[in-house]
Amino acid sequence: MSNKHFFTDPSSLLSSALHAVTLTSPSLSLDSPNKIIHRRSKNDTQVSLLSGGGSGHEPSFTSLVGSGLLTASVAGTIFASPSASQIRTAILNRVSTKKGVLVIVMNYTGDVLNFGMGVEKARVGGIEVDMVVVGDDVGVGREQGGKVGRRGIAGTVLVVKIAGALAETGASLKEVGDVARLVAENVVSVGASLNHVHVPGRGASEDDNLGSDEVEVGMGIHNEPGSERVKTDLTGLVKKMLKQMLDISDQDRGFIELKKEDDCVLLINNLGGVSVLEMGGIANEVIKELEGSYGIKPLRILCGTYMTSLNGMGFSISLLRLKDTGLGSGKSMLNLLDAPAEAVGWAAPIAAKTWEAKRSDVSVQELSVQDAEEETPGNLKFDFSLAKKVVTTALKRVIAAEPDITRYDTIVGDGDCGIGLKRGAEAVLEVFGTSKETDDVLVFLQRVTKAIEASMDGTSGAIYAIFFNALTSGVREQSPTSSSPAAEVREKMQVGIWARALETSMIALGRYTPAKVGDRTLVDALAPFVGTLSKTGNVQRAADAANEGAKKTKGMKASLGRSVYVGNEHVGEVPDPGAYGLAEILLGLSEGLK
């Protein structure tokens, strides 16, 4: 695992790389604050396609924006999903919404939650939006995937290409969405790698390095462990990978039946660090094994770099079974795959007429006034000084706990939970320093929510953003029609308004995640807090219940989140990082009220 990089600051790297996309493709612009690559000209005659995810998978998805492909892409930090705030801005301000918007996202918890949040926000505004979630990785079987399901990997690129070509014809949102789902249902993929990758800016670790003669089958694109580590040559590896994809008798991994008489497309994808020479040898081995052992001769063979894991020393194989779209021969999956596209990440050259078009000086856009949300006041008043004291105590407590949260998440996840919580806490603290004091509860909550949406990405960011938006709505629904004295409102909120609003927030969160108590997530701390507060009206007892819930996760097997994919022997030795971090916040709230 190489830990040497030309960039040691991941934020600087991401900013530079995004700007470079607009330089190599003159039809695109960059919304720098929101990390959105989008087409410079909006087109009201076709459905807009939006995708994205954590950075580090380039050319997916930033370099797949262009004619015949995506309308816009939203980038998160390395291996972490973009925030709900970024996605909402992309839908509302960076693409045409006249014919609707289709969101295509890979099946990772943070991506599904954050993009789902953006979709819901758009729907509230009356925009027609659909979302397709792609889970093509057979490296994760039915048993291991459980409630989470299969991960999305390189097969997603085929979904994007076919849906993008169909959108270009002027098809309706329903037609484009239906075809995208059809492709997603008929594509399977699996990857393999010689080693894990090192993320720029993070400390180096040799713990997960593979042996010099080992290869990991089914490794995820975020360094998640695969299904097994084997010692074999390329021929044996390809046989094993294709068997996982094509053995329909395997009840755990047999997701599609591909017969030799079926038409199909083969995609062989470089995970970033394999030489072009070796990729040619790998492609030859895959094609030879497909025909020799299965009698399958793909109608199209794509070999190149489409979805990476930084500089991953590995490759993935994807097979798409071609099905009838029901839209006529001119709009078959194969026709749409063959249709011209103009994007630097697709194997089609940028047209001369695009280069000759007048370049605009708006390739890098700053956040404009219309992008900002207005604060909507309410009638519920509170003691701002007390709120500042209580919330500050809670936030400083979770900031102090960041090293432990990060350590726990390094063991059971990807190590970004603690940093994400710290970033969110610091953003809310900044609200106290830069915003005018307010005695309006709803204005205060909206400021906190906006700070969370703008600063927190990944799964935790999505969950906190959804929860606080719902909490704000819940408080608004129960606001009095006129102002009440601060002390009276404070007491009512402790035993009434807050409890009921928290209950509605739990219901809202349940629409986007199936997480329940016992799944080893932050819900193990959140649900006991809400339940105890509703029953007792006592914040101290509720916080203690949350703390106990977090402690209980120590021995739990994960059912949701990225920990599902981590078969680490130390998982049982630490609590769930998200639950632990939330418990620290809630204990801090209790402490601040004393």
C-alpha positions as CSV (number, residue, x, y, z in Angstrom):
1,M,0.0,0.0,0.0
2,S,1.7,3.2,-1.2
3,N,1.3,6.1,1.2
4,K,3.2,8.6,-1.1
5,H,1.1,11.2,-2.9
6,F,1.7,14.4,-4.8
7,F,-1.0,16.0,-2.6
8,T,-1.0,15.6,1.1
9,D,-4.0,17.8,1.8
10,P,-7.2,16.0,0.6
11,S,-9.2,19.3,0.5
12,S,-6.7,21.0,-1.8
13,L,-6.6,17.9,-4.0
14,L,-10.3,17.7,-4.4
15,S,-10.6,21.4,-5.2
16,S,-7.9,21.2,-7.8
17,A,-9.3,18.0,-9.4
18,L,-12.8,19.4,-9.7
19,H,-11.5,22.6,-11.3
20,A,-9.5,20.6,-13.8
21,V,-12.7,18.9,-15.1
22,T,-13.9,22.3,-16.3
23,L,-10.6,22.9,-18.0
24,T,-10.6,19.6,-19.9
25,S,-14.3,19.8,-20.8
26,P,-15.3,23.3,-21.8
27,S,-19.1,22.6,-21.6
28,L,-19.0,22.2,-17.8
29,S,-19.0,24.6,-14.9
30,L,-18.0,24.1,-11.2
31,D,-20.1,25.2,-8.2
32,S,-17.0,25.3,-6.0
33,P,-18.6,25.7,-2.5
34,N,-20.9,22.8,-3.2
35,K,-18.5,20.6,-5.2
36,I,-21.0,20.3,-8.1
37,I,-19.9,19.7,-11.6
38,H,-22.7,20.6,-14.0
39,R,-23.4,21.4,-17.6
40,R,-23.0,25.1,-18.3
41,S,-26.2,25.4,-20.3
42,K,-29.5,24.1,-18.8
43,N,-31.7,22.1,-21.2
44,D,-35.4,22.3,-20.5
45,T,-36.3,19.7,-23.2
46,Q,-34.9,16.6,-21.5
47,V,-34.8,14.9,-18.1
48,S,-31.9,15.9,-16.0
49,L,-29.6,13.2,-14.6
50,L,-27.8,13.7,-11.3
51,S,-25.4,11.3,-9.6
52,G,-22.3,11.5,-7.4
53,G,-20.8,10.2,-4.2
54,G,-17.5,10.2,-2.3
55,S,-14.4,11.3,-4.2
56,G,-11.7,8.9,-5.1
57,H,-13.7,7.0,-7.7
58,E,-12.9,9.2,-10.7
59,P,-13.8,9.3,-13.5
60,S,-17.0,8.4,-11.7
61,F,-18.9,10.6,-11.5
62,T,-17.5,14.1,-12.0
63,S,-16.0,13.2,-15.4
64,L,-19.2,11.5,-16.6
65,V,-21.0,14.8,-16.8
66,G,-21.7,15.9,-20.4
67,S,-24.0,15.4,-23.4
68,G,-25.4,11.9,-23.4
69,L,-24.5,11.2,-19.8
70,L,-25.0,13.1,-16.6
71,T,-26.3,16.6,-16.2
72,A,-24.6,17.1,-12.9
73,S,-22.5,15.3,-10.3
74,V,-22.1,16.1,-6.6
75,A,-18.8,15.2,-4.9
76,G,-18.2,14.4,-1.3
77,T,-14.8,14.2,0.4
78,I,-12.7,11.1,-0.2
79,F,-14.8,8.0,0.3
80,A,-17.6,10.0,2.0
81,S,-21.0,10.9,0.5
82,P,-21.8,14.5,-0.2
83,S,-24.0,16.3,2.2
84,A,-27.8,16.8,1.8
85,S,-27.2,20.6,1.4
86,Q,-24.9,20.0,-1.6
87,I,-27.4,17.7,-3.3
88,R,-30.3,20.0,-2.7
89,T,-28.4,22.8,-4.3
90,A,-27.6,20.7,-7.3
91,I,-31.3,19.7,-7.9
92,L,-32.8,23.2,-7.2
93,N,-30.1,25.4,-8.8
94,R,-27.8,23.6,-11.1
95,V,-30.0,21.5,-13.4
96,S,-33.2,22.0,-15.3
97,T,-36.2,20.7,-13.5
98,K,-38.8,21.3,-16.2
99,K,-39.0,17.6,-17.4
100,G,-38.0,16.2,-14.0
101,V,-34.8,15.0,-12.4
102,L,-33.5,11.4,-12.2
103,V,-31.0,10.7,-9.4
104,I,-28.8,7.6,-9.8
105,V,-26.9,6.6,-6.7
106,M,-24.8,3.6,-5.6
107,N,-26.1,1.6,-2.7
108,Y,-24.1,3.0,0.2
109,T,-25.9,4.1,3.4
110,G,-24.6,7.7,3.3
111,D,-25.3,8.2,-0.4
112,V,-28.8,6.8,-0.1
113,L,-29.6,8.9,2.9
114,N,-28.1,12.2,1.6
115,F,-29.4,11.9,-1.9
116,G,-32.8,10.7,-0.5
117,M,-32.9,13.9,1.6
118,G,-32.2,16.0,-1.5
119,V,-35.0,14.2,-3.4
120,E,-37.5,14.8,-0.6
121,K,-36.6,18.5,-0.3
122,A,-37.1,18.8,-4.1
123,R,-40.4,17.1,-4.0
124,V,-41.6,19.4,-1.2
125,G,-40.8,22.2,-3.6
126,G,-43.0,20.7,-6.3
127,I,-40.2,19.2,-8.5
128,E,-40.8,15.9,-10.1
129,V,-37.8,13.7,-9.0
130,D,-37.1,10.0,-9.1
131,M,-34.2,8.0,-7.6
132,V,-32.6,4.7,-8.7
133,V,-30.3,2.9,-6.3
134,V,-27.8,0.5,-7.9
135,G,-26.4,-2.5,-6.1
136,D,-24.5,-4.7,-8.5
137,D,-21.7,-6.1,-6.4
138,V,-22.0,-9.9,-6.0
139,G,-18.9,-9.8,-3.7
140,V,-21.5,-9.1,-1.0
141,G,-24.0,-12.0,-0.9
142,R,-27.5,-12.0,0.3
143,E,-26.6,-13.2,3.8
144,Q,-23.8,-10.7,4.4
145,G,-25.7,-7.8,2.8
146,G,-28.8,-8.4,4.9
147,K,-30.9,-5.2,5.3
148,V,-28.2,-3.1,3.5
149,G,-28.2,-5.1,0.3
150,R,-25.4,-5.2,-2.3
151,R,-22.9,-2.4,-2.8
152,G,-22.9,-0.4,-5.9
153,I,-19.7,-0.5,-8.0
154,A,-18.7,-0.2,-11.7
155,G,-21.9,-1.6,-13.1
156,T,-23.4,1.8,-12.1
157,V,-21.5,3.4,-15.0
158,L,-23.6,1.3,-17.5
159,V,-26.8,2.5,-15.8
160,V,-25.7,6.1,-16.1
161,K,-24.6,5.7,-19.8
162,I,-27.9,4.1,-20.9
163,A,-30.1,6.4,-18.9
164,G,-28.2,9.4,-20.1
165,A,-28.5,8.5,-23.7
166,L,-32.3,7.9,-23.3
167,A,-32.7,11.3,-21.6
168,E,-31.0,12.9,-24.6
169,T,-33.8,11.6,-26.8
170,G,-36.4,13.6,-24.9
171,A,-37.9,10.6,-23.1
172,S,-40.1,11.2,-20.1
173,L,-38.9,10.9,-16.5
174,K,-40.9,7.7,-16.1
175,E,-39.3,6.1,-19.2
176,V,-35.8,7.1,-18.2
177,G,-36.3,5.9,-14.6
178,D,-37.9,2.6,-15.7
179,V,-35.0,1.8,-18.1
180,A,-32.4,2.8,-15.5
181,R,-34.0,0.3,-13.0
182,L,-34.1,-2.4,-15.7
183,V,-30.4,-2.0,-16.3
184,A,-29.6,-2.0,-12.6
185,E,-31.6,-5.2,-12.2
186,N,-29.7,-6.9,-14.9
187,V,-26.1,-6.0,-14.2
188,V,-23.7,-7.9,-11.8
189,S,-20.2,-7.0,-10.9
190,V,-17.3,-8.2,-8.7
191,G,-13.9,-6.8,-8.0
192,A,-10.5,-8.1,-6.8
193,S,-7.4,-6.3,-5.6
194,L,-3.8,-7.0,-4.6
195,N,-3.9,-4.5,-1.7
196,H,-5.9,-1.8,0.1
197,V,-5.3,1.8,-0.8
198,H,-4.0,4.7,1.2
199,V,-6.1,7.9,1.4
200,P,-4.1,11.1,1.0
201,G,-3.8,13.0,4.3
202,R,-4.4,10.0,6.5
203,G,-1.9,8.2,8.6
204,A,-0.4,5.1,7.1
205,S,-1.3,1.6,8.5
206,E,0.2,-1.7,7.5
207,D,-2.4,-3.7,9.4
208,D,-4.6,-4.5,6.4
209,N,-1.9,-5.1,3.8
210,L,-2.2,-8.4,1.9
211,G,0.6,-10.8,1.6
212,S,2.8,-10.7,-1.5
213,D,1.1,-13.8,-2.9
214,E,-2.5,-12.9,-1.9
215,V,-5.4,-11.3,-3.7
216,E,-8.7,-10.2,-2.1
217,V,-11.8,-11.2,-4.0
218,G,-14.8,-8.9,-3.6
219,M,-13.0,-6.0,-2.1
220,G,-15.1,-2.8,-2.0
221,I,-14.2,0.5,-3.5
222,H,-13.8,2.1,-0.1
223,N,-11.2,-0.5,1.2
224,E,-14.0,-2.7,2.6
225,P,-12.9,-6.4,3.0
226,G,-13.9,-8.8,0.3
227,S,-15.5,-12.3,0.5
228,E,-12.1,-14.0,0.8
229,R,-8.3,-13.8,0.4
230,V,-6.9,-16.4,-2.0
231,K,-3.5,-17.4,-3.3
232,T,-4.0,-18.0,-7.0
233,D,-2.8,-16.9,-10.5
234,L,-4.8,-14.7,-12.8
235,T,-6.5,-17.6,-14.5
236,G,-7.7,-19.0,-11.2
237,L,-8.8,-15.6,-10.0
238,V,-10.9,-14.9,-13.1
239,K,-12.5,-18.3,-12.9
240,K,-13.5,-17.6,-9.3
241,M,-14.8,-14.1,-10.1
242,L,-16.9,-15.3,-13.0
243,K,-18.3,-18.2,-11.0
244,Q,-19.5,-15.8,-8.3
245,M,-21.2,-13.8,-11.1
246,L,-22.7,-16.6,-13.2
247,D,-23.4,-19.6,-10.9
248,I,-27.2,-19.3,-10.6
249,S,-27.2,-22.4,-8.3
250,D,-25.3,-20.3,-5.6
251,Q,-28.3,-19.2,-3.6
252,D,-26.3,-16.5,-1.9
253,R,-24.8,-14.8,-5.0
254,G,-26.8,-16.0,-7.9
255,F,-28.6,-12.7,-8.8
256,I,-29.1,-13.1,-12.6
257,E,-29.2,-16.0,-14.9
258,L,-27.1,-15.3,-18.0
259,K,-27.4,-18.0,-20.7
260,K,-25.1,-18.4,-23.7
261,E,-27.9,-17.4,-26.0
262,D,-28.5,-14.2,-24.1
263,D,-27.1,-10.9,-25.5
264,C,-24.8,-9.2,-23.0
265,V,-22.2,-6.4,-22.5
266,L,-18.9,-6.9,-20.7
267,L,-17.2,-4.1,-18.8
268,I,-13.6,-4.7,-17.4
269,N,-12.8,-1.8,-15.1
270,N,-9.4,-0.6,-13.8
271,L,-9.6,0.3,-10.1
272,G,-6.9,2.9,-10.7
273,G,-3.5,1.4,-10.3
274,V,-3.2,-1.3,-12.9
275,S,-1.1,-0.6,-16.0
276,V,-2.8,-0.4,-19.4
277,L,-0.6,-3.3,-20.5
278,E,-1.8,-5.5,-17.6
279,M,-5.4,-4.5,-18.2
280,G,-5.1,-5.8,-21.7
281,G,-3.9,-9.2,-20.4
282,I,-6.7,-9.3,-17.8
283,A,-9.3,-8.5,-20.5
284,N,-8.0,-11.3,-22.7
285,E,-8.2,-13.7,-19.8
286,V,-11.8,-12.7,-18.9
287,I,-13.0,-12.9,-22.5
288,K,-11.3,-16.3,-23.0
289,E,-12.9,-17.7,-19.8
290,L,-16.3,-16.4,-20.6
291,E,-16.4,-18.0,-24.0
292,G,-14.5,-21.2,-23.1
293,S,-16.4,-22.1,-19.9
294,Y,-19.8,-20.4,-20.4
295,G,-20.2,-20.1,-24.2
296,I,-20.8,-16.3,-23.7
297,K,-19.8,-13.9,-26.4
298,P,-20.5,-10.3,-25.4
299,L,-21.9,-8.0,-28.1
300,R,-19.8,-5.1,-26.7
301,I,-16.6,-5.2,-24.6
302,L,-15.5,-2.1,-22.7
303,C,-12.1,-2.2,-21.0
304,G,-10.7,0.9,-19.3
305,T,-10.9,3.1,-16.2
306,Y,-14.5,3.9,-15.3
307,M,-14.7,3.7,-11.5
308,T,-11.6,3.6,-9.4
309,S,-10.7,3.2,-5.7
310,L,-8.0,5.9,-5.8
311,N,-4.9,4.0,-7.1
312,G,-6.3,0.6,-6.3
313,M,-4.2,-2.3,-7.6
314,G,-7.1,-4.3,-8.9
315,F,-9.9,-4.6,-11.4
316,S,-13.6,-5.4,-11.5
317,I,-15.8,-7.3,-14.0
318,S,-19.3,-6.3,-14.9
319,L,-21.8,-8.2,-17.0
320,L,-25.0,-6.6,-18.3
321,R,-27.8,-8.9,-19.6
322,L,-29.5,-6.9,-22.4
323,K,-33.3,-6.8,-22.0
324,D,-36.1,-5.2,-24.0
325,T,-36.7,-1.6,-22.9
326,G,-40.2,-1.7,-24.5
327,L,-39.4,1.6,-26.3
328,G,-38.7,0.3,-29.7
329,S,-35.5,-0.9,-31.5
330,G,-34.1,2.5,-31.8
331,K,-34.0,2.8,-28.0
332,S,-32.7,-0.6,-27.1
333,M,-30.1,-1.0,-24.3
334,L,-27.4,-1.6,-27.0
335,N,-28.5,1.4,-29.1
336,L,-28.4,3.6,-26.0
337,L,-25.0,2.3,-25.0
338,D,-23.6,3.0,-28.5
339,A,-25.1,6.5,-28.6
340,P,-22.6,9.3,-28.8
341,A,-21.6,11.0,-25.5
342,E,-19.3,13.8,-24.7
343,A,-17.5,13.5,-21.4
344,V,-13.8,13.2,-20.4
345,G,-14.5,10.0,-18.5
346,W,-16.2,8.2,-21.3
347,A,-14.4,6.7,-24.3
348,A,-15.6,9.3,-26.8
349,P,-13.7,12.4,-27.8
350,I,-14.8,15.9,-27.0
351,A,-16.2,17.4,-30.3
352,A,-14.3,20.2,-32.0
353,K,-17.3,22.5,-32.0
354,T,-17.4,22.3,-28.2
355,W,-13.8,23.4,-27.9
356,E,-14.5,26.2,-30.3
357,A,-17.5,27.4,-28.4
358,K,-16.9,30.7,-26.5
359,R,-15.5,29.9,-23.0
360,S,-17.4,31.5,-20.2
361,D,-15.7,33.0,-17.1
362,V,-18.4,31.4,-14.9
363,S,-16.6,28.0,-14.8
364,V,-16.2,28.5,-11.1
365,Q,-19.3,29.8,-9.3
366,E,-19.7,31.1,-5.9
367,L,-22.8,30.5,-3.8
368,S,-25.4,33.1,-4.9
369,V,-28.1,34.8,-3.0
370,Q,-30.9,32.7,-4.5
371,D,-29.1,29.5,-3.4
372,A,-29.5,30.4,0.3
373,E,-32.6,29.5,2.2
374,E,-34.5,32.1,4.1
375,E,-35.1,31.7,7.8
376,T,-38.8,31.3,8.7
377,P,-39.6,32.6,12.2
378,G,-42.2,31.1,14.5
379,N,-44.1,32.1,17.7
380,L,-42.1,29.9,20.1
381,K,-39.7,31.9,22.2
382,F,-36.9,30.6,24.5
383,D,-33.9,31.7,26.6
384,F,-31.1,32.1,24.1
385,S,-28.4,32.4,26.8
386,L,-29.5,29.1,28.3
387,A,-29.6,27.4,25.0
388,K,-26.1,28.6,24.1
389,K,-24.8,27.4,27.4
390,V,-26.4,23.9,27.1
391,V,-25.6,23.4,23.4
392,T,-22.0,24.6,23.8
393,T,-21.4,22.2,26.6
394,A,-22.7,19.3,24.5
395,L,-20.7,20.3,21.4
396,K,-17.4,20.7,23.4
397,R,-18.0,17.3,24.9
398,V,-18.3,15.6,21.5
399,I,-15.3,17.5,20.1
400,A,-13.2,16.2,23.1
401,A,-14.4,12.7,22.3
402,E,-13.4,12.9,18.7
403,P,-10.1,10.8,19.1
404,D,-12.0,7.9,20.7
405,I,-14.8,8.1,18.1
406,T,-12.2,8.1,15.3
407,R,-10.4,5.2,16.8
408,Y,-13.6,3.2,17.1
409,D,-14.6,4.0,13.5
410,T,-11.2,3.1,12.2
411,I,-11.7,-0.4,13.6
412,V,-15.3,-0.9,12.4
413,G,-15.7,1.5,9.5
414,D,-13.7,4.0,7.4
415,G,-12.5,6.3,10.2
416,D,-14.5,9.4,9.3
417,C,-17.3,9.4,11.9
418,G,-15.3,11.3,14.6
419,I,-14.0,13.9,12.2
420,G,-17.5,14.4,10.7
421,L,-19.1,14.9,14.2
422,K,-16.3,17.3,15.2
423,R,-16.7,19.3,11.9
424,G,-20.5,19.5,12.6
425,A,-20.0,20.6,16.2
426,E,-17.5,23.3,15.2
427,A,-19.9,24.6,12.6
428,V,-22.7,24.9,15.1
429,L,-20.4,26.6,17.5
430,E,-19.5,29.1,14.8
431,V,-23.2,29.9,14.5
432,F,-23.1,31.3,18.0
433,G,-20.1,33.4,17.1
434,T,-21.3,34.8,13.8
435,S,-25.1,35.0,14.0
436,K,-27.2,37.5,15.8
437,E,-28.9,36.3,19.0
438,T,-32.4,35.1,18.6
439,D,-35.1,34.2,21.0
440,D,-37.0,32.4,18.3
441,V,-36.7,28.6,18.6
442,L,-37.4,27.8,15.0
443,V,-34.9,30.4,13.7
444,F,-32.3,28.8,16.0
445,L,-33.1,25.3,14.8
446,Q,-32.9,26.3,11.2
447,R,-29.5,27.8,11.7
448,V,-28.3,24.7,13.5
449,T,-29.7,22.5,10.7
450,K,-28.1,24.6,8.0
451,A,-24.7,24.4,9.7
452,I,-25.1,20.6,9.9
453,E,-26.1,20.2,6.3
454,A,-23.2,22.4,5.1
455,S,-20.5,20.8,7.3
456,M,-21.3,17.2,7.7
457,D,-21.1,14.6,5.0
458,G,-21.2,10.8,5.0
459,T,-23.8,8.7,6.6
460,S,-23.8,10.5,9.9
461,G,-24.3,13.9,8.2
462,A,-27.3,12.5,6.3
463,I,-28.9,11.1,9.4
464,Y,-28.3,14.3,11.5
465,A,-29.6,16.5,8.6
466,I,-32.8,14.5,8.1
467,F,-33.4,14.3,11.9
468,F,-32.9,18.0,12.5
469,N,-35.1,19.0,9.5
470,A,-37.8,16.8,10.8
471,L,-37.3,18.1,14.4
472,T,-37.7,21.7,13.1
473,S,-40.9,20.7,11.3
474,G,-42.2,18.9,14.4
475,V,-41.5,21.9,16.7
476,R,-43.2,24.2,14.1
477,E,-46.3,22.0,14.1
478,Q,-46.7,22.4,17.9
479,S,-45.8,26.1,18.1
480,P,-48.3,28.3,20.0
481,T,-50.2,30.9,18.0
482,S,-48.7,33.6,20.2
483,S,-45.5,34.1,22.2
484,S,-45.2,32.6,25.7
485,P,-42.9,33.6,28.5
486,A,-39.4,32.0,28.2
487,A,-39.6,30.1,31.5
488,E,-43.0,28.7,30.7
489,V,-42.0,27.7,27.2
490,R,-38.8,26.1,28.6
491,E,-40.8,23.9,30.9
492,K,-43.4,23.0,28.3
493,M,-40.6,22.1,25.8
494,Q,-38.9,19.8,28.2
495,V,-42.0,17.6,28.8
496,G,-44.1,18.3,25.8
497,I,-43.1,20.1,22.6
498,W,-39.5,18.6,22.4
499,A,-40.7,15.1,23.2
500,R,-43.4,15.1,20.6
501,A,-41.2,16.7,18.0
502,L,-38.5,14.1,18.6
503,E,-41.0,11.3,18.2
504,T,-42.0,12.7,14.8
505,S,-38.3,13.0,13.9
506,M,-37.8,9.3,14.6
507,I,-40.7,8.5,12.3
508,A,-39.2,10.7,9.5
509,L,-35.8,9.1,9.9
510,G,-37.5,5.7,9.6
511,R,-38.5,6.5,6.1
512,Y,-34.9,6.6,5.0
513,T,-33.2,3.9,7.0
514,P,-34.5,0.6,8.4
515,A,-32.2,0.9,11.4
516,K,-33.8,-0.2,14.7
517,V,-32.4,-0.8,18.2
518,G,-30.1,-3.8,18.0
519,D,-28.7,-3.0,14.5
520,R,-25.6,-1.4,16.0
521,T,-26.2,2.2,14.7
522,L,-26.7,5.5,16.4
523,V,-30.4,4.6,16.7
524,D,-29.3,2.4,19.6
525,A,-28.6,5.6,21.5
526,L,-31.2,7.9,19.9
527,A,-34.3,5.7,20.4
528,P,-33.8,5.2,24.1
529,F,-33.3,8.9,24.6
530,V,-36.5,9.8,22.7
531,G,-38.5,7.1,24.4
532,T,-37.3,7.9,27.9
533,L,-37.8,11.6,27.4
534,S,-41.4,11.0,26.2
535,K,-42.1,8.9,29.2
536,T,-40.4,10.8,32.0
537,G,-39.8,14.3,30.7
538,N,-36.4,14.1,32.4
539,V,-33.4,14.9,30.2
540,Q,-30.8,13.4,32.6
541,R,-32.6,10.0,32.6
542,A,-33.0,10.2,28.9
543,A,-29.3,10.9,28.4
544,D,-28.4,8.0,30.7
545,A,-30.6,5.7,28.6
546,A,-28.9,6.8,25.5
547,N,-25.5,6.2,27.1
548,E,-26.6,2.7,28.1
549,G,-27.9,2.0,24.6
550,A,-24.5,3.0,23.2
551,K,-22.6,0.8,25.6
552,K,-24.8,-2.2,24.5
553,T,-23.6,-1.9,20.9
554,K,-20.2,-3.1,22.0
555,G,-21.2,-6.7,21.6
556,M,-23.6,-6.4,18.7
557,K,-23.2,-7.6,15.2
558,A,-23.8,-4.8,12.7
559,S,-26.9,-5.1,10.6
560,L,-26.6,-1.8,8.8
561,G,-23.9,0.7,7.7
562,R,-20.4,0.0,6.4
563,S,-19.6,-2.1,9.5
564,V,-21.7,-4.9,7.8
565,Y,-18.9,-5.4,5.4
566,V,-16.1,-5.4,8.0
567,G,-15.2,-8.8,9.3
568,N,-12.9,-7.4,11.9
569,E,-12.2,-9.5,15.0
570,H,-12.0,-6.4,17.2
571,V,-15.6,-5.2,16.3
572,G,-16.9,-6.6,19.6
573,E,-14.4,-4.7,21.6
574,V,-15.7,-1.2,20.8
575,P,-19.1,0.5,20.8
576,D,-20.7,1.7,17.6
577,P,-18.9,5.0,16.9
578,G,-22.1,6.8,15.8
579,A,-24.0,5.7,18.9
580,Y,-21.1,6.6,21.2
581,G,-20.7,10.1,19.6
582,L,-24.5,10.8,19.9
583,A,-24.5,9.6,23.5
584,E,-21.6,12.1,24.3
585,I,-23.7,14.9,22.8
586,L,-26.8,14.0,24.8
587,L,-24.8,13.6,28.0
588,G,-23.4,17.1,27.3
589,L,-26.9,18.5,27.0
590,S,-27.9,17.0,30.3
591,E,-24.7,18.4,31.9
592,G,-25.4,21.8,30.5
593,L,-28.9,21.9,32.0
594,K,-27.6,21.4,35.5
